[in-house]
Amino acid sequence: MWAYQLTFSTPVHFGIEGIGQERVDQMVRSDTLWAAVVQKLMLLYDDEPESLCRESGFAVSSSFPVIAGRRFFPVPIGSLDKIMDTIAHMDSGQLPFDLKDLKKIRFLSEPLFKKIAAGKELALADINKNSVFPPPANELNASKDDSITLLKTTQRPRVAVDQVYGGVREGAFFYCTDQFFDNTSGLFFLASFDSTEKQARFEAALRLLGDSGVGADRSIGRGCFSFTKEPFEFQSPSGSTAHVLLSLYHPTRQEVDQGILAGKQSAYSLTRRSGHAGSHGAHQFRRADCWMLAEGAVLPFAPEGQIPCVLERSDHIPHNVYRYGKAFCLPMATGGAS
């Protein structure tokens, strides 16, 4: 297993579908990252799309924050419940921060994440501006340390240009959100490979992706990055009885029948993935919406997932289009997430 860290040299736009281009996410999800790499593999090696999508030879997690050199992972669902109970029973004058701020925490530092995975419970003292993101408001106000900054955003006005006549379309004025990573911030993701040859191909495609950009507005220079890699060391906890999800996940019918969603240890949230296809031959067509389990889900056994077809081949679409729903997860003991 390898950790790839992305350092962005240009603004980015990780859009979320909505009205206009104002809504953005703070990370690249696993299905977007996988699709972007697969498209670059097709350009570099002229692979057949169907076989490449079915057997890409690599698995990736979603990307997560790197802040001041510290890696952050998604909060396993339920891992902060006991701290919330502690705060709920404290006197208002003793509260280190509000309960509502604790509920907004999306990411834990790598040491805290590994502590939970080992089955240990978090204490209130573990929650500070360097260990969680976003930090609780009181912690944020107590220090102006730039280490808590991941990225900044700004909105710029844009207009749509008529492709036939070259003029501005009437009423086509909108705002677009640009995101700027701090000099010490970025994203990282985990990846595993079937072979060293597959890893070399993957890194060639990732290098090309860094030059051309990831996310929206690549045609105007958004989303360019360079990357570094290192082995990711993770010791599986003894007696691990669950798995924490680090990617989006689309379960198979067999996994649902086996109780992956209904087990006593199952805890998850759902997210809807939608939008237009990114393939060069099908980018003008909209894919079918797909509901998936989100990062941070706790599942009772190691999930596999699937890659469903979300746009079928036709006279106007040169090949099937797929949504990456394979699970990337790590084992964990459930003592820390009860």
C-alpha positions as a Markdown table, in Angstrom:
| # | Residue | x | y | z |
|---|---|---|---|---|
| 1 | Met | 0.0 | 0.0 | 0.0 |
| 2 | Trp | 1.3 | 3.4 | -1.0 |
| 3 | Ala | 0.5 | 7.0 | 0.0 |
| 4 | Tyr | 0.6 | 9.6 | -2.7 |
| 5 | Gln | 0.7 | 13.3 | -1.7 |
| 6 | Leu | -0.5 | 15.9 | -4.2 |
| 7 | Thr | 1.0 | 19.5 | -4.1 |
| 8 | Phe | -1.1 | 21.9 | -6.2 |
| 9 | Ser | 0.6 | 24.6 | -8.2 |
| 10 | Thr | -2.6 | 26.3 | -9.4 |
| 11 | Pro | -6.1 | 27.0 | -8.0 |
| 12 | Val | -8.5 | 24.1 | -8.1 |
| 13 | His | -12.3 | 23.7 | -8.5 |
| 14 | Phe | -13.7 | 20.5 | -7.0 |
| 15 | Gly | -17.3 | 21.2 | -7.9 |
| 16 | Ile | -20.4 | 19.7 | -6.3 |
| 17 | Glu | -23.4 | 19.6 | -8.6 |
| 18 | Gly | -25.9 | 22.4 | -8.0 |
| 19 | Ile | -27.0 | 25.7 | -9.4 |
| 20 | Gly | -24.1 | 27.5 | -11.0 |
| 21 | Gln | -20.5 | 26.7 | -10.0 |
| 22 | Glu | -20.5 | 28.0 | -6.5 |
| 23 | Arg | -20.6 | 24.8 | -4.5 |
| 24 | Val | -17.3 | 23.0 | -4.0 |
| 25 | Asp | -15.8 | 20.1 | -2.0 |
| 26 | Gln | -12.5 | 20.0 | -0.2 |
| 27 | Met | -11.3 | 16.8 | -1.7 |
| 28 | Val | -11.3 | 14.5 | -4.7 |
| 29 | Arg | -13.5 | 11.5 | -4.2 |
| 30 | Ser | -12.3 | 8.0 | -5.1 |
| 31 | Asp | -14.7 | 7.7 | -8.2 |
| 32 | Thr | -13.5 | 11.0 | -9.6 |
| 33 | Leu | -9.8 | 10.1 | -9.0 |
| 34 | Trp | -10.1 | 6.6 | -10.5 |
| 35 | Ala | -12.0 | 7.9 | -13.6 |
| 36 | Ala | -9.4 | 10.7 | -14.2 |
| 37 | Val | -6.5 | 8.2 | -14.0 |
| 38 | Val | -8.3 | 5.7 | -16.3 |
| 39 | Gln | -8.8 | 8.4 | -18.9 |
| 40 | Lys | -5.1 | 9.2 | -18.9 |
| 41 | Leu | -4.3 | 5.5 | -19.2 |
| 42 | Met | -6.4 | 5.3 | -22.3 |
| 43 | Leu | -4.5 | 8.2 | -23.8 |
| 44 | Leu | -1.1 | 6.9 | -22.9 |
| 45 | Tyr | -1.5 | 3.2 | -23.7 |
| 46 | Asp | -4.5 | 3.1 | -26.0 |
| 47 | Asp | -6.2 | 0.4 | -23.8 |
| 48 | Glu | -9.7 | -0.8 | -24.7 |
| 49 | Pro | -12.1 | 1.1 | -22.4 |
| 50 | Glu | -14.2 | -1.8 | -21.4 |
| 51 | Ser | -11.4 | -4.1 | -20.2 |
| 52 | Leu | -9.5 | -1.2 | -18.6 |
| 53 | Cys | -12.5 | -0.2 | -16.5 |
| 54 | Arg | -13.3 | -3.8 | -15.5 |
| 55 | Glu | -9.6 | -4.7 | -14.7 |
| 56 | Ser | -7.7 | -1.5 | -14.0 |
| 57 | Gly | -5.1 | -3.2 | -11.8 |
| 58 | Phe | -5.2 | -0.6 | -9.1 |
| 59 | Ala | -7.4 | 0.5 | -6.2 |
| 60 | Val | -7.5 | 4.0 | -4.7 |
| 61 | Ser | -9.0 | 5.7 | -1.7 |
| 62 | Ser | -10.6 | 9.2 | -1.8 |
| 63 | Ser | -8.1 | 12.0 | -1.2 |
| 64 | Phe | -7.9 | 13.6 | 2.2 |
| 65 | Pro | -6.2 | 16.7 | 3.7 |
| 66 | Val | -2.6 | 17.3 | 4.3 |
| 67 | Ile | -2.1 | 20.3 | 6.6 |
| 68 | Ala | 1.4 | 21.5 | 7.6 |
| 69 | Gly | 2.8 | 18.0 | 6.7 |
| 70 | Arg | 0.2 | 16.2 | 8.8 |
| 71 | Arg | -2.1 | 13.7 | 7.1 |
| 72 | Phe | -5.8 | 13.6 | 8.1 |
| 73 | Phe | -8.3 | 10.7 | 7.7 |
| 74 | Pro | -12.1 | 10.6 | 7.7 |
| 75 | Val | -13.8 | 10.3 | 11.1 |
| 76 | Pro | -15.0 | 6.7 | 11.6 |
| 77 | Ile | -18.8 | 7.0 | 12.2 |
| 78 | Gly | -19.5 | 6.8 | 16.0 |
| 79 | Ser | -15.9 | 7.3 | 17.1 |
| 80 | Leu | -16.7 | 10.7 | 18.7 |
| 81 | Asp | -20.0 | 9.7 | 20.4 |
| 82 | Lys | -18.5 | 9.2 | 23.9 |
| 83 | Ile | -16.8 | 12.6 | 23.7 |
| 84 | Met | -20.1 | 14.2 | 22.7 |
| 85 | Asp | -21.8 | 12.5 | 25.7 |
| 86 | Thr | -19.0 | 13.9 | 28.0 |
| 87 | Ile | -19.6 | 17.4 | 26.7 |
| 88 | Ala | -23.3 | 17.1 | 26.9 |
| 89 | His | -23.1 | 16.4 | 30.7 |
| 90 | Met | -20.6 | 19.2 | 31.5 |
| 91 | Asp | -21.5 | 22.6 | 33.0 |
| 92 | Ser | -21.6 | 25.3 | 30.4 |
| 93 | Gly | -18.8 | 27.2 | 32.1 |
| 94 | Gln | -16.5 | 24.2 | 31.8 |
| 95 | Leu | -17.1 | 23.5 | 28.1 |
| 96 | Pro | -13.8 | 23.7 | 26.0 |
| 97 | Phe | -15.9 | 24.1 | 22.9 |
| 98 | Asp | -19.6 | 23.8 | 21.8 |
| 99 | Leu | -21.1 | 20.4 | 21.0 |
| 100 | Lys | -22.2 | 21.7 | 17.6 |
| 101 | Asp | -18.5 | 22.4 | 16.7 |
| 102 | Leu | -17.6 | 18.8 | 17.6 |
| 103 | Lys | -20.3 | 17.5 | 15.2 |
| 104 | Lys | -18.7 | 19.5 | 12.3 |
| 105 | Ile | -15.3 | 17.6 | 12.6 |
| 106 | Arg | -14.8 | 15.7 | 9.3 |
| 107 | Phe | -11.2 | 14.5 | 9.7 |
| 108 | Leu | -8.8 | 13.2 | 12.3 |
| 109 | Ser | -5.0 | 13.3 | 12.3 |
| 110 | Glu | -3.2 | 10.1 | 11.4 |
| 111 | Pro | -2.2 | 9.3 | 15.1 |
| 112 | Leu | -5.9 | 9.6 | 16.2 |
| 113 | Phe | -7.2 | 7.6 | 13.3 |
| 114 | Lys | -4.7 | 4.8 | 14.0 |
| 115 | Lys | -5.7 | 5.0 | 17.7 |
| 116 | Ile | -9.3 | 4.4 | 16.9 |
| 117 | Ala | -8.4 | 1.6 | 14.4 |
| 118 | Ala | -6.5 | -0.1 | 17.3 |
| 119 | Gly | -9.7 | -0.2 | 19.3 |
| 120 | Lys | -8.8 | 2.6 | 21.8 |
| 121 | Glu | -11.2 | 5.3 | 22.8 |
| 122 | Leu | -10.5 | 9.0 | 22.3 |
| 123 | Ala | -10.5 | 11.4 | 25.2 |
| 124 | Leu | -11.6 | 15.0 | 25.3 |
| 125 | Ala | -7.9 | 16.0 | 25.6 |
| 126 | Asp | -7.2 | 14.5 | 22.2 |
| 127 | Ile | -9.3 | 17.1 | 20.5 |
| 128 | Asn | -7.3 | 20.2 | 19.6 |
| 129 | Lys | -6.4 | 22.4 | 16.6 |
| 130 | Asn | -3.7 | 20.1 | 15.4 |
| 131 | Ser | -5.5 | 16.8 | 15.7 |
| 132 | Val | -8.9 | 17.5 | 14.0 |
| 133 | Phe | -10.2 | 19.4 | 11.0 |
| 134 | Pro | -12.0 | 21.7 | 11.0 |
| 135 | Pro | -10.9 | 22.6 | 14.6 |
| 136 | Pro | -13.5 | 23.6 | 17.2 |
| 137 | Ala | -14.3 | 27.3 | 17.1 |
| 138 | Asn | -12.8 | 28.0 | 20.5 |
| 139 | Glu | -9.6 | 26.3 | 19.5 |
| 140 | Leu | -9.6 | 28.3 | 16.3 |
| 141 | Asn | -10.1 | 31.6 | 18.0 |
| 142 | Ala | -7.4 | 30.9 | 20.6 |
| 143 | Ser | -4.6 | 30.8 | 18.0 |
| 144 | Lys | -3.8 | 32.3 | 14.6 |
| 145 | Asp | -1.5 | 29.4 | 13.8 |
| 146 | Asp | -1.6 | 28.9 | 10.0 |
| 147 | Ser | -1.2 | 25.1 | 10.5 |
| 148 | Ile | -5.0 | 24.9 | 10.7 |
| 149 | Thr | -5.5 | 26.3 | 7.2 |
| 150 | Leu | -6.3 | 23.8 | 4.4 |
| 151 | Leu | -7.4 | 26.1 | 1.6 |
| 152 | Lys | -9.0 | 29.4 | 0.9 |
| 153 | Thr | -11.8 | 30.2 | -1.6 |
| 154 | Thr | -12.7 | 33.2 | -3.7 |
| 155 | Gln | -15.5 | 33.7 | -6.2 |
| 156 | Arg | -15.0 | 35.3 | -9.6 |
| 157 | Pro | -17.7 | 36.3 | -12.1 |
| 158 | Arg | -17.9 | 34.5 | -15.4 |
| 159 | Val | -20.0 | 34.6 | -18.6 |
| 160 | Ala | -21.0 | 32.0 | -21.1 |
| 161 | Val | -19.8 | 32.6 | -24.7 |
| 162 | Asp | -21.9 | 31.6 | -27.7 |
| 163 | Gln | -19.8 | 29.1 | -29.6 |
| 164 | Val | -21.4 | 30.0 | -32.9 |
| 165 | Tyr | -21.5 | 33.8 | -32.9 |
| 166 | Gly | -18.7 | 34.5 | -30.3 |
| 167 | Gly | -20.8 | 36.9 | -28.2 |
| 168 | Val | -21.9 | 36.6 | -24.6 |
| 169 | Arg | -25.1 | 34.7 | -24.1 |
| 170 | Glu | -27.8 | 36.8 | -22.7 |
| 171 | Gly | -28.5 | 36.1 | -19.0 |
| 172 | Ala | -25.5 | 33.6 | -18.8 |
| 173 | Phe | -23.7 | 35.4 | -16.0 |
| 174 | Phe | -22.6 | 33.3 | -13.1 |
| 175 | Tyr | -20.0 | 33.0 | -10.3 |
| 176 | Cys | -17.3 | 30.3 | -10.1 |
| 177 | Thr | -15.5 | 29.4 | -6.9 |
| 178 | Asp | -11.7 | 29.0 | -7.0 |
| 179 | Gln | -9.9 | 27.1 | -4.2 |
| 180 | Phe | -6.4 | 27.9 | -3.2 |
| 181 | Phe | -4.3 | 25.4 | -1.1 |
| 182 | Asp | -2.0 | 26.9 | 1.5 |
| 183 | Asn | 1.7 | 26.4 | 0.7 |
| 184 | Thr | 2.0 | 23.7 | 3.4 |
| 185 | Ser | -1.3 | 22.0 | 2.5 |
| 186 | Gly | -2.5 | 19.6 | -0.1 |
| 187 | Leu | -4.2 | 16.2 | -0.5 |
| 188 | Phe | -3.1 | 12.6 | -0.3 |
| 189 | Phe | -4.7 | 9.3 | -1.1 |
| 190 | Leu | -3.8 | 5.6 | -0.6 |
| 191 | Ala | -3.4 | 3.1 | -3.5 |
| 192 | Ser | -2.7 | -0.5 | -4.0 |
| 193 | Phe | -1.6 | -2.4 | -7.1 |
| 194 | Asp | -1.8 | -5.8 | -8.7 |
| 195 | Ser | 1.9 | -5.6 | -9.8 |
| 196 | Thr | 4.8 | -3.2 | -10.1 |
| 197 | Glu | 4.0 | -2.9 | -13.8 |
| 198 | Lys | 0.5 | -1.6 | -13.0 |
| 199 | Gln | 2.0 | 0.8 | -10.5 |
| 200 | Ala | 4.4 | 2.2 | -13.1 |
| 201 | Arg | 1.5 | 2.7 | -15.5 |
| 202 | Phe | -0.6 | 4.3 | -12.8 |
| 203 | Glu | 2.2 | 6.8 | -11.9 |
| 204 | Ala | 2.7 | 7.7 | -15.6 |
| 205 | Ala | -1.0 | 8.5 | -15.9 |
| 206 | Leu | -1.0 | 10.4 | -12.6 |
| 207 | Arg | 1.9 | 12.5 | -13.8 |
| 208 | Leu | 0.0 | 13.4 | -17.0 |
| 209 | Leu | -3.0 | 14.1 | -14.8 |
| 210 | Gly | -1.0 | 16.5 | -12.7 |
| 211 | Asp | 0.1 | 18.4 | -15.9 |
| 212 | Ser | -3.4 | 18.6 | -17.3 |
| 213 | Gly | -5.3 | 19.1 | -14.1 |
| 214 | Val | -7.9 | 17.4 | -12.0 |
| 215 | Gly | -11.4 | 18.8 | -11.2 |
| 216 | Ala | -13.3 | 21.4 | -13.2 |
| 217 | Asp | -12.0 | 24.3 | -15.3 |
| 218 | Arg | -8.9 | 22.4 | -16.4 |
| 219 | Ser | -9.0 | 24.3 | -19.8 |
| 220 | Ile | -8.1 | 27.5 | -17.9 |
| 221 | Gly | -5.3 | 26.0 | -15.9 |
| 222 | Arg | -7.0 | 24.7 | -12.8 |
| 223 | Gly | -6.1 | 21.6 | -10.8 |
| 224 | Cys | -2.4 | 21.1 | -11.8 |
| 225 | Phe | -0.2 | 19.3 | -9.2 |
| 226 | Ser | 3.0 | 17.4 | -8.6 |
| 227 | Phe | 3.1 | 14.3 | -6.4 |
| 228 | Thr | 5.4 | 12.4 | -4.1 |
| 229 | Lys | 4.9 | 8.9 | -2.8 |
| 230 | Glu | 5.9 | 6.7 | 0.2 |
| 231 | Pro | 4.9 | 3.3 | 1.5 |
| 232 | Phe | 2.0 | 3.5 | 3.9 |
| 233 | Glu | 2.6 | 1.6 | 7.1 |
| 234 | Phe | -0.5 | 0.3 | 8.9 |
| 235 | Gln | -0.5 | -2.5 | 11.4 |
| 236 | Ser | -3.7 | -4.4 | 11.4 |
| 237 | Pro | -5.1 | -4.5 | 15.0 |
| 238 | Ser | -5.3 | -7.9 | 16.7 |
| 239 | Gly | -8.8 | -9.2 | 16.9 |
| 240 | Ser | -10.1 | -6.7 | 14.3 |
| 241 | Thr | -13.8 | -7.1 | 13.9 |
| 242 | Ala | -14.8 | -4.4 | 11.5 |
| 243 | His | -13.5 | -2.3 | 8.6 |
| 244 | Val | -13.5 | 1.5 | 8.1 |
| 245 | Leu | -14.1 | 2.8 | 4.6 |
| 246 | Leu | -11.7 | 5.2 | 3.0 |
| 247 | Ser | -13.4 | 5.5 | -0.4 |
| 248 | Leu | -16.9 | 5.6 | -1.9 |
| 249 | Tyr | -18.5 | 2.2 | -2.0 |
| 250 | His | -21.2 | 0.6 | -4.1 |
| 251 | Pro | -22.1 | -2.8 | -2.5 |
| 252 | Thr | -22.9 | -5.8 | -4.5 |
| 253 | Arg | -26.3 | -7.6 | -4.1 |
| 254 | Gln | -24.4 | -10.5 | -2.5 |
| 255 | Glu | -22.8 | -8.2 | 0.1 |
| 256 | Val | -26.2 | -6.7 | 0.9 |
| 257 | Asp | -27.7 | -10.2 | 1.4 |
| 258 | Gln | -24.8 | -11.1 | 3.7 |
| 259 | Gly | -25.8 | -8.2 | 5.9 |
| 260 | Ile | -23.1 | -5.6 | 5.3 |
| 261 | Leu | -25.6 | -2.8 | 5.7 |
| 262 | Ala | -27.7 | -4.3 | 8.5 |
| 263 | Gly | -25.1 | -5.8 | 10.9 |
| 264 | Lys | -24.8 | -4.6 | 14.5 |
| 265 | Gln | -21.5 | -2.9 | 13.7 |
| 266 | Ser | -22.7 | -1.3 | 10.5 |
| 267 | Ala | -22.7 | 2.5 | 10.5 |
| 268 | Tyr | -22.7 | 4.6 | 7.4 |
| 269 | Ser | -23.9 | 7.6 | 5.5 |
| 270 | Leu | -25.0 | 7.8 | 1.9 |
| 271 | Thr | -24.0 | 10.2 | -0.8 |
| 272 | Arg | -25.5 | 10.7 | -4.3 |
| 273 | Arg | -23.0 | 10.8 | -7.2 |
| 274 | Ser | -24.2 | 12.3 | -10.4 |
| 275 | Gly | -23.0 | 14.5 | -13.3 |
| 276 | His | -21.9 | 14.2 | -16.9 |
| 277 | Ala | -19.5 | 11.6 | -18.3 |
| 278 | Gly | -15.8 | 12.6 | -18.4 |
| 279 | Ser | -14.8 | 10.4 | -21.3 |
| 280 | His | -13.7 | 12.2 | -24.4 |
| 281 | Gly | -16.3 | 10.5 | -26.6 |
| 282 | Ala | -19.2 | 10.8 | -24.1 |
| 283 | His | -18.6 | 14.0 | -22.1 |
| 284 | Gln | -21.8 | 15.7 | -23.4 |
| 285 | Phe | -24.0 | 12.9 | -21.9 |
| 286 | Arg | -25.3 | 12.7 | -18.4 |
| 287 | Arg | -24.6 | 9.6 | -16.3 |
| 288 | Ala | -27.3 | 7.8 | -14.2 |
| 289 | Asp | -27.3 | 8.9 | -10.6 |
| 290 | Cys | -25.7 | 6.5 | -8.2 |
| 291 | Trp | -26.1 | 6.2 | -4.4 |
| 292 | Met | -23.0 | 5.1 | -2.6 |
| 293 | Leu | -21.7 | 4.7 | 1.0 |
| 294 | Ala | -19.4 | 7.6 | 2.0 |
| 295 | Glu | -16.0 | 7.6 | 3.5 |
| 296 | Gly | -15.8 | 6.9 | 7.3 |
| 297 | Ala | -18.4 | 4.1 | 7.2 |
| 298 | Val | -17.8 | 1.2 | 9.6 |
| 299 | Leu | -18.7 | -2.2 | 8.1 |
| 300 | Pro | -18.8 | -5.6 | 9.7 |
| 301 | Phe | -16.6 | -7.4 | 7.2 |
| 302 | Ala | -14.2 | -6.4 | 4.4 |
| 303 | Pro | -16.3 | -5.1 | 1.5 |
| 304 | Glu | -15.4 | -5.5 | -2.1 |
| 305 | Gly | -17.9 | -3.4 | -4.0 |
| 306 | Gln | -18.5 | -3.1 | -7.7 |
| 307 | Ile | -18.1 | -0.8 | -10.7 |
| 308 | Pro | -21.7 | -0.3 | -12.1 |
| 309 | Cys | -22.4 | 0.8 | -15.6 |
| 310 | Val | -24.1 | 4.3 | -15.4 |
| 311 | Leu | -24.2 | 5.0 | -19.2 |
| 312 | Glu | -24.7 | 2.3 | -21.8 |
| 313 | Arg | -23.1 | 2.2 | -25.2 |
| 314 | Ser | -25.3 | 3.4 | -28.1 |
| 315 | Asp | -25.0 | 4.9 | -31.6 |
| 316 | His | -23.9 | 8.2 | -30.1 |
| 317 | Ile | -21.9 | 6.8 | -27.1 |
| 318 | Pro | -18.7 | 4.9 | -28.2 |
| 319 | His | -18.4 | 2.7 | -25.0 |
| 320 | Asn | -20.0 | 2.0 | -21.7 |
| 321 | Val | -19.3 | 4.5 | -18.9 |
| 322 | Tyr | -18.7 | 3.2 | -15.4 |
| 323 | Arg | -18.8 | 4.6 | -11.9 |
| 324 | Tyr | -16.0 | 3.3 | -9.6 |
| 325 | Gly | -17.6 | 1.8 | -6.5 |
| 326 | Lys | -14.9 | -0.6 | -5.3 |
| 327 | Ala | -14.2 | -0.3 | -1.5 |
| 328 | Phe | -10.8 | 0.8 | -0.2 |
| 329 | Cys | -10.8 | 0.1 | 3.6 |
| 330 | Leu | -8.7 | -0.7 | 6.6 |
| 331 | Pro | -9.3 | -3.1 | 9.4 |
| 332 | Met | -10.2 | -1.8 | 12.8 |
| 333 | Ala | -11.2 | -3.0 | 16.3 |
| 334 | Thr | -14.6 | -1.7 | 17.3 |
| 335 | Gly | -13.7 | -0.7 | 20.8 |
| 336 | Gly | -13.0 | 2.9 | 19.8 |
| 337 | Ala | -16.2 | 3.4 | 17.7 |
| 338 | Ser | -19.1 | 2.2 | 19.7 |
